[in-house]
Amino acid sequence: MSLPSGLSSYEFQRALTPSHDLKHYFHLRLLKDDADLPLLRTENTPATTPIDIPAFFGVPGPIEIEVGCGKGTFMTSYCERHPDMPFLALEKEAEIAYIAAGRVARRPQLKHVRLVLGDALIFFRDFLPDACTKAVHVYFPDPWPKKRHHKHRIMQEEFLDQVRRISTPDALFFFGTDHEEYNLETQELFKRMPWLEMIDPKAEPTEGIQTNFEIKYRKIGKPIYRCVLRVHPP
Ligand SMILES: C[S@@+](CC[C@H](N)C(=O)[O-])C[C@H]1O[C@@H](n2cnc3c(N)ncnc32)[C@H](O)[C@@H]1O
């Protein structure tokens, strides 16, 4: 069976739906047919419309984004310091995302934080407009240590291409990991992207805020690799 023209792989149709109980929490869902089967995208499927930033966040952009926010330790502390900033947190595990969503709900001052349950790459690609983001934070992404699993890592060229597209001029990209080999491969990946400029190869936690995983790793004396890059969009 050959692929429909215009698609590089089979893709499902997706939609962004608000959760029933928490107004800042959204789910990236597969669209299904009457038999409850996910709908495949075809070359005729209309492209997803990017979200309207001021309508979605309640304030105009540019936004900041955290990919894989986990239980939201960094997000909540960081956003408490910047309560007027529109902030998007993405988390693909439902139970973890729900914990983070609850932490936001208990802080009513965080009016412009939105949490999306779903895959960050798909959300970037299908739902974020060009040049809407002034910082992307990726902290302690799953390392997928086995070589045959590397394809699951978030730090890939396709993801960075999306970062470039959604970035405003001089946007920042924050990266941190405890995994030496993942760090080395990611540094090599950064070097292959001439539009990424390393501005702090040995960064401290952003504004001094450690993430949930980082707190655990530092406690047991694991080395932490953090860096900050400037993004020069097209
Ligand atoms: C190791 S945890 C780190 C969580 C948090 N950043 C911290 O440092 O405490 C990685 C998190 O990223 C999430 N994640 C991994 N890939 C993702 C993706 N493509 N989109 C959204 N979330 C993702 C995982 O579900 C997990 O909760």
The ligand as an SDF file (V2000), in Angstrom:
LIG
                    3D

 27 29  0  0  0  0  0  0  0  0999 V2000
   12.2100   12.4540   32.8560 C   0  0  0  0  0  0  0  0  0  0  0  0
   10.7620   13.3620   32.9050 S   0  0  0  0  0  0  0  0  0  0  0  0
   11.2910   15.0010   33.4350 C   0  0  0  0  0  0  0  0  0  0  0  0
   10.1730   15.8760   33.9190 C   0  0  0  0  0  0  0  0  0  0  0  0
   10.5760   17.3090   34.2750 C   0  0  0  0  0  0  0  0  0  0  0  0
   11.0130   18.0450   33.1090 N   0  0  0  0  0  0  0  0  0  0  0  0
   11.6520   17.3220   35.3310 C   0  0  0  0  0  0  0  0  0  0  0  0
   12.7830   17.6590   34.9940 O   0  0  0  0  0  0  0  0  0  0  0  0
   11.3290   16.9930   36.4810 O   0  0  0  0  0  0  0  0  0  0  0  0
   10.3790   13.6410   31.1870 C   0  0  0  0  0  0  0  0  0  0  0  0
    8.9280   14.0080   30.9680 C   0  0  0  0  0  0  0  0  0  0  0  0
    8.7530   14.4020   29.6190 O   0  0  0  0  0  0  0  0  0  0  0  0
    7.5410   13.8420   29.1360 C   0  0  0  0  0  0  0  0  0  0  0  0
    7.6710   13.7500   27.6730 N   0  0  0  0  0  0  0  0  0  0  0  0
    8.5430   12.9680   27.0040 C   0  0  0  0  0  0  0  0  0  0  0  0
    8.4210   13.1470   25.6760 N   0  0  0  0  0  0  0  0  0  0  0  0
    7.4420   14.0690   25.5070 C   0  0  0  0  0  0  0  0  0  0  0  0
    6.8350   14.6490   24.3630 C   0  0  0  0  0  0  0  0  0  0  0  0
    7.2240   14.3130   23.1280 N   0  0  0  0  0  0  0  0  0  0  0  0
    5.8530   15.5590   24.5490 N   0  0  0  0  0  0  0  0  0  0  0  0
    5.4540   15.8850   25.8000 C   0  0  0  0  0  0  0  0  0  0  0  0
    5.9870   15.3540   26.9150 N   0  0  0  0  0  0  0  0  0  0  0  0
    6.9670   14.4660   26.7800 C   0  0  0  0  0  0  0  0  0  0  0  0
    7.4440   12.5040   29.8420 C   0  0  0  0  0  0  0  0  0  0  0  0
    6.1360   12.0100   29.8900 O   0  0  0  0  0  0  0  0  0  0  0  0
    7.9810   12.8430   31.2390 C   0  0  0  0  0  0  0  0  0  0  0  0
    6.9710   13.2670   32.1240 O   0  0  0  0  0  0  0  0  0  0  0  0
  1  2  1  0
  2  3  1  0
  2 10  1  0
  3  4  1  0
  4  5  1  0
  5  6  1  0
  5  7  1  0
  7  8  2  0
  7  9  1  0
 10 11  1  0
 11 12  1  0
 11 26  1  0
 12 13  1  0
 13 14  1  0
 13 24  1  0
 14 15  1  0
 14 23  1  0
 15 16  2  0
 16 17  1  0
 17 18  1  0
 17 23  2  0
 18 19  1  0
 18 20  2  0
 20 21  1  0
 21 22  2  0
 22 23  1  0
 24 25  1  0
 24 26  1  0
 26 27  1  0
M  CHG  2   2   1   9  -1
M  END
$$$$
